[in-house]
C-alpha cells in the first residue's frame, strides 16, 4: 500500500507515537513462553532444500527427530514437539513496562531539523500535547 504524498516539507510535521522498543520492553524468551508452533506441534524440514552444512547442523543439533523418506528426492527431518525450534534465539516476550509516549518533529521522511524527540512521562500529557497541536492546526486552517 502506497503512502499519500505529503503536501508540505517534512519539517512542517510532527509525529506522535506510542512505542515499545525491543531493546527496553522485550526480553529473550523460550519457545514455551511464546507458544511457538514448532515447539507445540513439532515441525519438519525438507532435506533437499537445505545446504549440506545445514543438514549436518540439524542432524547434530541434539533435537529428537526421525528421518522420513516420502519419495526419491523427497526426504524430511521430522522433529517432535516439546523441544526448542531452530529460531529459539529470536523469540522475545514483552516485559511489564509501560510504553513510551513520544513526539518527534518531521514525518516518515525524517526530521530535517534534527531536533531531539520529546518523551512524555505519562499518556495524559502526550494526549494533551496532541490535542493542543490539533487545535493549532484547526486554528490555522480557519484563518485560511
Backbone as a printed PyTorch tensor [residue, N CA C, xyz], in Angstrom:
tensor([[[  0.8490,  -1.1770,   0.0000],
         [  0.0000,   0.0000,   0.0000],
         [  0.8910,   1.2350,   0.0000]],

        [[  0.6500,   2.1590,  -0.9000],
         [  1.4590,   3.3670,  -1.0110],
         [  0.9930,   4.4470,  -0.0530]],

        [[  1.8970,   5.3350,   0.2380],
         [  1.5730,   6.4750,   1.0990],
         [  1.0320,   7.6110,   0.2490]],

        [[  0.2030,   8.4330,   0.8450],
         [ -0.2470,   9.6640,   0.2010],
         [  0.8990,  10.6540,   0.3190]],

        [[  1.2720,  11.2560,  -0.7800],
         [  2.3740,  12.2150,  -0.7570],
         [  2.0030,  13.4270,   0.0920]],

        [[  2.8410,  13.7750,   1.0580],
         [  2.5740,  14.9560,   1.8810],
         [  2.5910,  16.2320,   1.0370]],

        [[  1.7860,  17.1980,   1.4360],
         [  1.7030,  18.4640,   0.7050],
         [  2.7650,  19.4600,   1.1390]],

        [[  3.3690,  19.2240,   2.3070],
         [  4.3470,  20.1660,   2.8420],
         [  5.6630,  19.4360,   3.0980]],

        [[  6.7250,  20.1920,   3.3410],
         [  8.0150,  19.5540,   3.6460],
         [  7.9630,  18.8460,   5.0050]],

        [[  8.8740,  17.9170,   5.2130],
         [  8.8830,  17.1120,   6.4450],
         [  8.9700,  17.9620,   7.7010]],

        [[  9.6690,  19.1030,   7.6370],
         [  9.8080,  19.9190,   8.8520],
         [  8.5200,  20.6320,   9.2450]],

        [[  7.4770,  20.5170,   8.4490],
         [  6.1870,  21.1200,   8.7760],
         [  5.3030,  20.1460,   9.5650]],

        [[  5.8070,  18.9620,   9.8500],
         [  5.0050,  17.9220,  10.5010],
         [  5.5570,  17.5460,  11.8620]],

        [[  4.6820,  16.9430,  12.6650],
         [  5.0480,  16.3250,  13.9320],
         [  4.5420,  14.8950,  13.8800]],

        [[  5.2700,  13.9930,  14.4990],
         [  4.8520,  12.5980,  14.5620],
         [  4.6410,  12.2250,  16.0250]],

        [[  3.4560,  11.7390,  16.3220],
         [  3.1110,  11.2730,  17.6600],
         [  3.1230,   9.7480,  17.6280]],

        [[  3.8260,   9.1520,  18.5730],
         [  3.9410,   7.6900,  18.5730],
         [  3.9120,   7.1460,  19.9890]],

        [[  3.3370,   5.9650,  20.1080],
         [  3.3830,   5.1880,  21.3410],
         [  4.2110,   3.9640,  20.9720]],

        [[  5.3860,   3.8350,  21.5890],
         [  6.3210,   2.7890,  21.1820],
         [  6.7560,   1.9250,  22.3610]],

        [[  7.0970,   0.6960,  22.0270],
         [  7.6680,  -0.2520,  22.9880],
         [  8.8740,  -0.8940,  22.3100]],

        [[ 10.0410,  -0.2580,  22.4000],
         [ 11.2220,  -0.7690,  21.7030],
         [ 11.6340,  -2.1630,  22.1680]],

        [[ 12.1150,  -2.9530,  21.2340],
         [ 12.6020,  -4.2940,  21.5600],
         [ 13.6800,  -4.2390,  22.6350]],

        [[ 14.5620,  -3.2620,  22.5390],
         [ 15.7070,  -3.1980,  23.4510],
         [ 15.3270,  -2.9660,  24.9080]],

        [[ 14.2180,  -2.2950,  25.1550],
         [ 13.8670,  -1.9580,  26.5370],
         [ 12.5570,  -2.5690,  27.0280]],

        [[ 11.7420,  -3.0680,  26.1310],
         [ 10.4290,  -3.5470,  26.5300],
         [ 10.2100,  -5.0380,  26.2860]],

        [[ 11.2200,  -5.7080,  25.7520],
         [ 11.1270,  -7.1430,  25.4890],
         [ 12.3860,  -7.8260,  25.9900]],

        [[ 12.2710,  -9.0970,  26.2810],
         [ 13.4220,  -9.8920,  26.7100],
         [ 13.4160, -11.2020,  25.9240]],

        [[ 14.5660, -11.8760,  25.8700],
         [ 14.5850, -13.1890,  25.2250],
         [ 13.6060, -14.1290,  25.9240]],

        [[ 13.0070, -15.0210,  25.1530],
         [ 12.0150, -15.9450,  25.7080],
         [ 12.2230, -17.3440,  25.1530]],

        [[ 11.6940, -18.3020,  25.8590],
         [ 11.7630, -19.6910,  25.3900],
         [ 10.6090, -19.9590,  24.4250]],

        [[ 10.7330, -21.0490,  23.6990],
         [  9.6530, -21.4670,  22.7970],
         [  8.3420, -21.6390,  23.5770]],

        [[  8.4320, -22.2230,  24.7590],
         [  7.2220, -22.4570,  25.5650],
         [  6.5630, -21.1420,  25.9690]],

        [[  7.3500, -20.1410,  26.3140],
         [  6.7920, -18.8580,  26.7440],
         [  6.0270, -18.1440,  25.6400]],

        [[  6.4310, -18.3370,  24.3960],
         [  5.7850, -17.6180,  23.2880],
         [  4.8270, -18.5070,  22.4980]],

        [[  4.5370, -19.6940,  23.0260],
         [  3.6480, -20.6350,  22.3300],
         [  4.0920, -20.8570,  20.8860]],

        [[  5.3730, -21.0900,  20.7280],
         [  5.9530, -21.3370,  19.4050],
         [  5.2620, -22.5560,  18.7770]],

        [[  4.7160, -22.4040,  17.5700],
         [  4.0180, -23.5260,  16.9350],
         [  4.9150, -24.7490,  16.7280]],

        [[  6.1980, -24.5310,  16.4400],
         [  7.1110, -25.6730,  16.2710],
         [  7.3030, -26.3990,  17.5890]],

        [[  7.4120, -25.6700,  18.6680],
         [  7.5480, -26.2710,  19.9900],
         [  6.2740, -27.0400,  20.3580]],

        [[  5.1320, -26.4430,  20.0860],
         [  3.8540, -27.0510,  20.4640],
         [  3.4940, -28.2610,  19.5990]],

        [[  3.7990, -28.1900,  18.3120],
         [  3.3210, -29.2080,  17.3720],
         [  4.4050, -30.0300,  16.7000]],

        [[  5.6460, -29.6440,  16.8970],
         [  6.7240, -30.2680,  16.1470],
         [  6.8030, -29.6260,  14.7680]],

        [[  7.8000, -30.0190,  13.9880],
         [  7.9520, -29.4480,  12.6500],
         [  8.7780, -30.3860,  11.7960]],

        [[  8.7590, -30.1110,  10.5090],
         [  9.5720, -30.9170,   9.6100],
         [ 10.3150, -29.9990,   8.6450]],

        [[ 11.4750, -30.4690,   8.2420],
         [ 12.3410, -29.7190,   7.3430],
         [ 12.7270, -30.6310,   6.1880]],

        [[ 12.5290, -30.1440,   4.9870],
         [ 12.8810, -30.9460,   3.8130],
         [ 14.3890, -30.8970,   3.6030]],

        [[ 14.9950, -32.0590,   3.6040],
         [ 16.4470, -32.1810,   3.4950],
         [ 16.9550, -31.5670,   2.1940]],

        [[ 16.2620, -31.8010,   1.1000],
         [ 16.7370, -31.3550,  -0.2160],
         [ 16.7670, -29.8300,  -0.3760]],

        [[ 16.0870, -29.1050,   0.4880],
         [ 16.0950, -27.6390,   0.3960],
         [ 17.2080, -27.0100,   1.2280]],

        [[ 17.9320, -27.8370,   1.9730],
         [ 18.9890, -27.3390,   2.8520],
         [ 20.3620, -27.5550,   2.2330]],

        [[ 21.2880, -26.6870,   2.5960],
         [ 22.6730, -26.8860,   2.1850],
         [ 23.2420, -28.0320,   3.0250]],

        [[ 24.2840, -28.6940,   2.5450],
         [ 24.8560, -29.8120,   3.3110],
         [ 25.2430, -29.4400,   4.7490]],

        [[ 25.7660, -28.2250,   4.9460],
         [ 26.1490, -27.8340,   6.3090],
         [ 24.9280, -27.6490,   7.2080]],

        [[ 23.8070, -27.1860,   6.6470],
         [ 22.5820, -27.0550,   7.4560],
         [ 21.9840, -28.4150,   7.7840]],

        [[ 22.0620, -29.3580,   6.8540],
         [ 21.5840, -30.7210,   7.1290],
         [ 22.4040, -31.3110,   8.2640]],

        [[ 23.7200, -31.1480,   8.2030],
         [ 24.5920, -31.6590,   9.2520],
         [ 24.2720, -30.9990,  10.5960]],

        [[ 24.0730, -29.6840,  10.5770],
         [ 23.7430, -28.9540,  11.8110],
         [ 22.4170, -29.4390,  12.3890]],

        [[ 21.4140, -29.6500,  11.5310],
         [ 20.1090, -30.1260,  12.0050],
         [ 20.2280, -31.5160,  12.6070]],

        [[ 20.9480, -32.3810,  11.9290],
         [ 21.1000, -33.7630,  12.4150],
         [ 21.8940, -33.8240,  13.7180]],

        [[ 22.7990, -32.8850,  13.9240],
         [ 23.6490, -32.8890,  15.1200],
         [ 23.2250, -31.8430,  16.1490]],

        [[ 22.0070, -31.3460,  16.0380],
         [ 21.5430, -30.2740,  16.9240],
         [ 21.1840, -30.7470,  18.3270]],

        [[ 21.0840, -32.0530,  18.5010],
         [ 20.6680, -32.5920,  19.7990],
         [ 19.1620, -32.6940,  19.9390]],

        [[ 18.4300, -32.2570,  18.9180],
         [ 16.9720, -32.3660,  18.9470],
         [ 16.5530, -33.7480,  18.4520]],

        [[ 15.4360, -34.2320,  18.9970],
         [ 14.9220, -35.5470,  18.5860],
         [ 14.1880, -35.4190,  17.2610]],

        [[ 14.5110, -36.3180,  16.3430],
         [ 13.8590, -36.3050,  15.0360],
         [ 13.8650, -37.7060,  14.4440]],

        [[ 13.0310, -37.8930,  13.4510],
         [ 13.0750, -39.1000,  12.6250],
         [ 13.2340, -38.6390,  11.1830]],

        [[ 13.9220, -39.4380,  10.4160],
         [ 14.0960, -39.1210,   9.0080],
         [ 12.9980, -39.8490,   8.2390]],

        [[ 12.2770, -39.1170,   7.4460],
         [ 11.1200, -39.6640,   6.7330],
         [ 11.3290, -39.4770,   5.2340]],

        [[ 11.4160, -40.6050,   4.5220],
         [ 11.5840, -40.5610,   3.0710],
         [ 10.2180, -40.7750,   2.4310]],

        [[  9.7550, -39.7750,   1.7060],
         [  8.4400, -39.8220,   1.0620],
         [  8.5620, -40.4390,  -0.3220]],

        [[  9.5470, -39.9840,  -1.0590],
         [  9.7910, -40.4730,  -2.4180],
         [ 11.2430, -40.1590,  -2.7570]],

        [[ 11.6850, -40.6200,  -3.8940],
         [ 13.0360, -40.3110,  -4.3550],
         [ 13.1980, -38.7890,  -4.4150]],

        [[ 14.1920, -38.2710,  -3.7000],
         [ 14.4250, -36.8310,  -3.6990],
         [ 13.5020, -36.0370,  -2.8000]],

        [[ 12.7510, -36.7160,  -1.9540],
         [ 11.8530, -36.0250,  -1.0140],
         [ 11.9750, -36.6700,   0.3630]],

        [[ 12.8960, -36.0820,   1.1590],
         [ 13.1870, -36.5940,   2.4880],
         [ 13.0080, -35.4750,   3.4940]],

        [[ 12.4370, -35.8140,   4.6310],
         [ 12.2010, -34.8260,   5.6830],
         [ 12.8530, -35.2600,   6.9820]],

        [[ 13.3170, -34.2860,   7.7320],
         [ 13.6720, -34.4830,   9.1280],
         [ 12.4540, -34.0100,   9.9070]],

        [[ 11.8340, -34.9090,  10.6360],
         [ 10.6060, -34.5870,  11.3670],
         [ 10.9520, -34.5020,  12.8540]],

        [[ 10.8390, -33.2940,  13.3870],
         [ 11.2070, -33.0280,  14.7760],
         [  9.9670, -33.0890,  15.6570]],

        [[ 10.1000, -33.7560,  16.7970],
         [  8.9410, -33.9040,  17.6810],
         [  8.6860, -32.6450,  18.4900]],

        [[  7.4680, -32.5190,  18.9440],
         [  7.0520, -31.3690,  19.7530],
         [  7.7590, -31.3800,  21.1040]],

        [[  7.7570, -30.2240,  21.7530],
         [  8.2860, -30.1200,  23.1060],
         [  9.7730, -29.8130,  23.1820]],

        [[ 10.3590, -29.4290,  22.0640],
         [ 11.7780, -29.0600,  22.0770],
         [ 11.9680, -27.7300,  21.3530]],

        [[ 13.0540, -27.0600,  21.7110],
         [ 13.3250, -25.7410,  21.1420],
         [ 13.4600, -25.8270,  19.6260]],

        [[ 12.8460, -24.8510,  18.9440],
         [ 12.9460, -24.7960,  17.4850],
         [ 14.2910, -24.1840,  17.0910]],

        [[ 14.5620, -24.1420,  15.8010],
         [ 15.8290, -23.5900,  15.3350],
         [ 15.8860, -22.0680,  15.4080]],

        [[ 14.7730, -21.4300,  15.6770],
         [ 14.7530, -19.9670,  15.8110],
         [ 14.5150, -19.5360,  17.2570]],

        [[ 14.7780, -20.4270,  18.1930],
         [ 14.5180, -20.1440,  19.6070],
         [ 15.2420, -18.8860,  20.0920]],

        [[ 16.4240, -18.6140,  19.5550],
         [ 17.1780, -17.4300,  19.9900],
         [ 16.4930, -16.1280,  19.5720]],

        [[ 15.5800, -16.1920,  18.6180],
         [ 14.8920, -14.9930,  18.1450],
         [ 13.6080, -14.6950,  18.9230]],

        [[ 13.1510, -15.6400,  19.7320],
         [ 11.9030, -15.4350,  20.4690],
         [ 12.0650, -14.3380,  21.5210]],

        [[ 11.0450, -13.4910,  21.6220],
         [ 11.0150, -12.4010,  22.5970],
         [  9.6380, -12.3650,  23.2390]],

        [[  9.6080, -11.9130,  24.4660],
         [  8.3360, -11.6970,  25.1450],
         [  8.3580, -10.3190,  25.7840]],

        [[  7.1990,  -9.7220,  25.8380],
         [  7.0680,  -8.3620,  26.3620],
         [  7.2860,  -8.3550,  27.8750]],

        [[  8.0190,  -7.3540,  28.3440],
         [  8.2170,  -7.1620,  29.7770],
         [  7.1030,  -6.2410,  30.2730]],

        [[  6.8780,  -6.2570,  31.5510],
         [  5.7970,  -5.4590,  32.1240],
         [  6.2640,  -4.0130,  32.3150]],

        [[  6.3920,  -3.2980,  31.1770],
         [  6.7930,  -1.8980,  31.2070],
         [  5.7960,  -1.0980,  30.3820]],

        [[  5.4530,   0.0910,  30.8540],
         [  4.5200,   0.9060,  30.0700],
         [  5.2000,   1.3940,  28.7800]],

        [[  4.4220,   1.6370,  27.7570],
         [  5.0150,   2.1290,  26.5120],
         [  5.5660,   3.5460,  26.6920]],

        [[  6.3500,   3.9740,  25.7100],
         [  6.8970,   5.3250,  25.7040],
         [  5.9980,   6.2030,  24.8430]],

        [[  5.7120,   7.4060,  25.3120],
         [  4.8550,   8.3590,  24.6040],
         [  5.7630,   9.4340,  24.0180]],

        [[  5.9430,   9.3890,  22.7100],
         [  6.9770,  10.1750,  22.0460],
         [  6.3760,  11.1370,  21.0280]],

        [[  6.9950,  12.3250,  20.9250],
         [  6.6510,  13.3090,  19.8880],
         [  7.9550,  13.6620,  19.1810]],

        [[  7.9360,  13.5070,  17.8570],
         [  9.1160,  13.8360,  17.0460],
         [  8.7440,  14.9000,  16.0280]],

        [[  9.6910,  15.7610,  15.7120],
         [  9.4970,  16.6780,  14.5940],
         [  9.7050,  15.8860,  13.3150]],

        [[  8.9690,  16.2400,  12.2800],
         [  9.0910,  15.5590,  10.9990],
         [  8.0510,  14.4680,  10.8340]],

        [[  8.2320,  13.6930,   9.7580],
         [  7.3040,  12.6040,   9.4550],
         [  8.1000,  11.3940,   8.9870]],

        [[  7.4700,  10.5220,   8.2000],
         [  8.1530,   9.3020,   7.7550],
         [  9.3770,   9.5830,   6.8860]],

        [[  9.4880,  10.7940,   6.3650],
         [ 10.6460,  11.1630,   5.5420],
         [ 11.8490,  11.5610,   6.3820]],

        [[ 11.6210,  11.8000,   7.6560],
         [ 12.7260,  12.1540,   8.5340],
         [ 12.4760,  13.4210,   9.3240]],

        [[ 13.5100,  13.8660,  10.0120],
         [ 13.4680,  15.0340,  10.8740],
         [ 14.5690,  15.9840,  10.3880]],

        [[ 14.2660,  16.8250,   9.3870],
         [ 15.2970,  17.6640,   8.7730],
         [ 16.0280,  18.5900,   9.7380]],

        [[ 15.3480,  19.0390,  10.7710],
         [ 15.9920,  19.9470,  11.7290],
         [ 16.8350,  19.1940,  12.7570]],

        [[ 16.7000,  17.8840,  12.7580],
         [ 17.4470,  17.0180,  13.6780],
         [ 17.2110,  17.3640,  15.1470]],

        [[ 15.9900,  17.7390,  15.4660],
         [ 15.6450,  18.0360,  16.8640],
         [ 15.4610,  16.7200,  17.6020]],

        [[ 15.6730,  16.7720,  18.8960],
         [ 15.5210,  15.5640,  19.7160],
         [ 14.0410,  15.2500,  19.9160]],

        [[ 13.7310,  13.9830,  19.9710],
         [ 12.3630,  13.5590,  20.2690],
         [ 12.0400,  13.9320,  21.7120]],

        [[ 10.7750,  14.2190,  21.9420],
         [ 10.3220,  14.5570,  23.2900],
         [  9.5260,  13.3810,  23.8260]],

        [[  9.8640,  12.9490,  25.0220],
         [  9.1530,  11.8280,  25.6290],
         [  8.3120,  12.3360,  26.7940]],

        [[  7.0230,  12.0600,  26.7150],
         [  6.1260,  12.4570,  27.8070],
         [  6.1960,  11.4230,  28.9170]],

        [[  6.0100,  11.8860,  30.1360],
         [  6.1120,  10.9940,  31.2840],
         [  4.8490,  10.1650,  31.5080]],

        [[  3.7480,  10.6190,  30.9100],
         [  2.5070,   9.8650,  31.0850],
         [  1.6220,  10.0520,  29.8560]],

        [[  0.6760,   9.1680,  29.6560],
         [ -0.1760,   9.2710,  28.4650],
         [ -1.0290,  10.5310,  28.4520]],

        [[ -1.4120,  11.0240,  29.6270],
         [ -2.2490,  12.2210,  29.6870],
         [ -1.5710,  13.4410,  29.0860]],

        [[ -0.2970,  13.6370,  29.4100],
         [  0.4020,  14.8070,  28.8620],
         [  0.6510,  14.6420,  27.3650]],

        [[  0.8360,  13.4080,  26.9040],
         [  1.0040,  13.1460,  25.4700],
         [ -0.2860,  13.4830,  24.7160]],

        [[ -1.4150,  13.0560,  25.2780],
         [ -2.7190,  13.3440,  24.6700],
         [ -2.9740,  14.8440,  24.6660]],

        [[ -2.6220,  15.5230,  25.7490],
         [ -2.8030,  16.9710,  25.8240],
         [ -1.9490,  17.6780,  24.7680]],

        [[ -0.7030,  17.2560,  24.6090],
         [  0.1880,  17.8200,  23.5830],
         [ -0.4270,  17.6210,  22.2030]],

        [[ -0.9130,  16.4160,  21.9550],
         [ -1.5360,  16.0960,  20.6680],
         [ -2.7550,  16.9890,  20.4200]],

        [[ -3.6010,  17.1330,  21.4380],
         [ -4.8130,  17.9540,  21.3040],
         [ -4.4560,  19.4200,  21.0400]],

        [[ -3.4530,  19.9290,  21.7410],
         [ -3.0290,  21.3140,  21.5150],
         [ -2.5100,  21.4930,  20.0910]],

        [[ -1.7620,  20.5380,  19.6110],
         [ -1.2340,  20.5990,  18.2400],
         [ -2.3850,  20.5630,  17.2340]],

        [[ -3.3530,  19.6920,  17.4540],
         [ -4.5120,  19.6040,  16.5680],
         [ -5.2880,  20.9240,  16.5600]],

        [[ -5.3940,  21.5450,  17.7330],
         [ -6.1170,  22.8190,  17.8200],
         [ -5.3820,  23.9060,  17.0430]],

        [[ -4.0510,  23.9340,  17.1490],
         [ -3.2550,  24.9070,  16.3750],
         [ -3.4950,  24.7320,  14.8950]],

        [[ -3.5160,  23.4920,  14.4580],
         [ -3.7600,  23.2110,  13.0360],
         [ -5.1590,  23.6760,  12.6340]],

        [[ -6.1460,  23.3820,  13.4680],
         [ -7.5240,  23.8010,  13.1600],
         [ -7.6200,  25.3250,  13.1040]],

        [[ -6.9470,  26.0230,  14.0230],
         [ -6.9520,  27.4760,  14.0300],
         [ -6.3140,  28.0320,  12.7590]],

        [[ -5.2060,  27.4410,  12.3150],
         [ -4.5300,  27.8850,  11.0880],
         [ -5.4150,  27.6400,   9.8640]],

        [[ -6.0980,  26.5300,   9.8410],
         [ -6.9990,  26.2160,   8.7220],
         [ -8.1480,  27.2110,   8.6930]],

        [[ -8.6530,  27.5580,   9.8650],
         [ -9.7470,  28.5060,   9.9740],
         [ -9.3580,  29.8930,   9.4510]],

        [[ -8.0960,  30.2890,   9.7370],
         [ -7.5870,  31.5790,   9.2680],
         [ -7.5230,  31.5980,   7.7450]],

        [[ -7.2580,  30.4520,   7.1820],
         [ -7.1860,  30.3670,   5.7130],
         [ -5.8400,  30.3980,   5.2540]]])
